[in-house]
Amino acid sequence: MPIAEPGDRPTDIAAARLTIDLAAIAGNFRLIAKRASSAEVGVAVKADAYGLGMAQVAPALHGAGAKVFFVAWLEEGIALRHLLPDVEILCLNGVAPGAAEAYARYRLTPILGSLDEIAEWHAASHGGKAPAGLQIDSGMARLGLRPTSYELYEVDFRIAR
């Protein structure tokens, strides 16, 4: 590896360099998928693949066999759909009011975390025919229905069938 010499950079302050090894990322996915052979392994590429570049990372993971992808926002899901038209894409941050039609148009699966989101999706998805995930707050008090809350008991689980 070459050593930077003073004058090679605008300042003499050490600069960080990040090298993205797409082959290593793909290899890591294959290793995990092999070890979890009885389960489907999904990959999170939210926040531009955590700053590594979704446009580069997602196709590399797909080439390694990934079929299920997670993003945070609708806009990320749409961008990923353009990159990979035939994968399953789940959007972690639910459905914003009035956005359900866009999820259906781009074949994105929302992860629903409130009674309002469940009602919005059920109404917009032709009586609950389109798939969705249900997020249960696992104790971090961030997103999702609380398992000890009255909310969970109000969910009509039949809408998921």
C-alpha positions as CSV (number, residue, x, y, z in Angstrom):
1,M,0.0,0.0,0.0
2,P,1.5,3.4,-0.9
3,I,2.4,5.7,1.9
4,A,1.1,9.3,1.6
5,E,3.9,11.8,1.7
6,P,3.6,15.4,3.0
7,G,2.3,17.5,0.2
8,D,0.2,14.7,-1.3
9,R,-2.9,16.2,0.3
10,P,-4.1,19.8,0.7
11,T,-3.1,19.6,4.4
12,D,-0.7,17.5,6.4
13,I,-3.6,16.2,8.6
14,A,-4.1,12.5,8.1
15,A,-7.1,11.8,5.8
16,A,-9.2,8.7,6.1
17,R,-9.7,6.5,3.1
18,L,-12.5,4.0,2.7
19,T,-12.3,1.2,0.2
20,I,-15.5,-0.7,-0.5
21,D,-14.8,-4.3,-1.4
22,L,-18.0,-5.5,-3.1
23,A,-16.6,-9.0,-3.5
24,A,-16.1,-9.2,0.3
25,I,-19.7,-7.9,0.9
26,A,-21.0,-10.5,-1.6
27,G,-18.9,-13.2,0.1
28,N,-20.2,-12.3,3.5
29,F,-23.7,-12.6,2.3
30,R,-23.1,-16.0,0.7
31,L,-21.5,-17.2,4.0
32,I,-24.4,-16.0,6.1
33,A,-27.0,-17.4,3.6
34,K,-25.2,-20.8,3.7
35,R,-25.2,-20.9,7.5
36,A,-28.8,-19.9,7.6
37,S,-29.8,-22.3,4.9
38,S,-33.2,-23.0,6.3
39,A,-34.1,-19.3,6.4
40,E,-34.4,-16.5,3.9
41,V,-31.7,-13.9,4.6
42,G,-32.6,-10.3,3.9
43,V,-30.2,-7.4,3.5
44,A,-30.5,-3.8,4.8
45,V,-29.4,-1.2,2.2
46,K,-31.1,1.8,3.9
47,A,-29.3,5.1,4.1
48,D,-27.6,4.6,0.8
49,A,-26.4,1.1,2.0
50,Y,-25.1,2.8,5.2
51,G,-23.1,5.2,3.2
52,L,-21.4,2.6,1.0
53,G,-23.6,3.3,-2.1
54,M,-26.8,1.5,-2.7
55,A,-26.3,1.6,-6.4
56,Q,-23.2,-0.5,-6.1
57,V,-23.9,-2.6,-3.0
58,A,-27.4,-3.8,-3.8
59,P,-26.6,-5.2,-7.2
60,A,-23.5,-7.0,-5.7
61,L,-25.7,-8.5,-3.0
62,H,-28.3,-9.5,-5.6
63,G,-25.6,-11.1,-7.7
64,A,-24.6,-13.1,-4.6
65,G,-28.1,-14.4,-4.3
66,A,-30.0,-11.8,-2.1
67,K,-33.7,-11.7,-2.9
68,V,-35.0,-9.7,0.1
69,F,-34.0,-6.1,0.7
70,F,-34.8,-3.7,3.5
71,V,-34.9,0.1,3.1
72,A,-36.1,2.8,5.5
73,W,-38.1,5.1,3.3
74,L,-40.5,5.0,0.3
75,E,-38.0,7.0,-1.8
76,E,-35.2,4.5,-1.1
77,G,-37.6,1.7,-2.1
78,I,-38.4,3.4,-5.4
79,A,-34.7,3.9,-6.1
80,L,-34.0,0.3,-5.3
81,R,-36.9,-0.9,-7.5
82,H,-35.3,0.9,-10.5
83,L,-32.0,-0.9,-9.8
84,L,-33.5,-4.3,-9.1
85,P,-36.9,-4.8,-10.6
86,D,-37.5,-8.4,-9.4
87,V,-36.5,-8.5,-5.7
88,E,-38.7,-8.2,-2.6
89,I,-38.4,-4.8,-1.0
90,L,-39.6,-4.0,2.5
91,C,-39.8,-0.5,3.8
92,L,-39.2,-0.3,7.5
93,N,-40.7,3.2,8.3
94,G,-44.3,2.3,7.6
95,V,-46.8,4.1,5.4
96,A,-47.1,7.9,5.4
97,P,-50.6,9.2,5.0
98,G,-51.6,9.2,1.4
99,A,-48.5,7.2,0.2
100,A,-50.1,3.7,0.0
101,E,-50.7,3.9,-3.7
102,A,-47.0,4.5,-4.4
103,Y,-46.1,1.4,-2.4
104,A,-48.5,-0.6,-4.5
105,R,-47.3,0.9,-7.8
106,Y,-43.6,0.1,-7.0
107,R,-44.4,-3.3,-5.4
108,L,-43.0,-2.3,-2.0
109,T,-44.0,-4.0,1.2
110,P,-44.5,-1.6,4.1
111,I,-43.7,-2.6,7.7
112,L,-46.7,-1.2,9.7
113,G,-46.1,0.1,13.2
114,S,-49.3,1.8,14.3
115,L,-53.0,1.4,14.1
116,D,-53.2,4.4,11.8
117,E,-50.8,2.8,9.3
118,I,-52.6,-0.5,9.5
119,A,-55.9,1.2,8.7
120,E,-54.3,3.3,5.9
121,W,-52.8,0.2,4.3
122,H,-55.9,-1.9,4.7
123,A,-58.1,0.8,3.0
124,A,-55.7,1.4,0.2
125,S,-54.8,-2.3,-0.5
126,H,-58.2,-3.5,-1.6
127,G,-59.3,-4.9,1.7
128,G,-55.8,-6.0,2.9
129,K,-54.9,-8.0,-0.2
130,A,-51.5,-6.5,-0.6
131,P,-48.7,-7.8,1.7
132,A,-47.4,-5.9,4.7
133,G,-45.3,-6.6,7.7
134,L,-46.2,-5.8,11.3
135,Q,-43.7,-4.2,13.6
136,I,-43.8,-4.9,17.3
137,D,-41.8,-2.8,19.6
138,S,-39.2,-5.2,21.1
139,G,-38.4,-2.9,24.0
140,M,-36.3,-0.1,22.5
141,A,-39.4,2.2,22.5
142,R,-38.6,3.4,19.0
143,L,-41.2,2.1,16.5
144,G,-44.0,-0.4,16.4
145,L,-46.9,-1.5,18.4
146,R,-46.1,-2.3,22.0
147,P,-47.0,-5.9,22.9
148,T,-48.3,-4.8,26.3
149,S,-50.4,-2.1,24.8
150,Y,-54.1,-2.1,24.0
151,E,-53.1,-1.3,20.4
152,L,-51.9,-4.8,19.7
153,Y,-55.2,-6.3,20.8
154,E,-57.0,-4.0,18.4
155,V,-55.2,-5.3,15.4
156,D,-57.4,-7.5,13.3
157,F,-54.9,-10.2,12.3
158,R,-57.3,-11.5,9.7
159,I,-56.4,-8.6,7.4
160,A,-53.0,-10.3,6.9
161,R,-54.5,-13.4,5.3
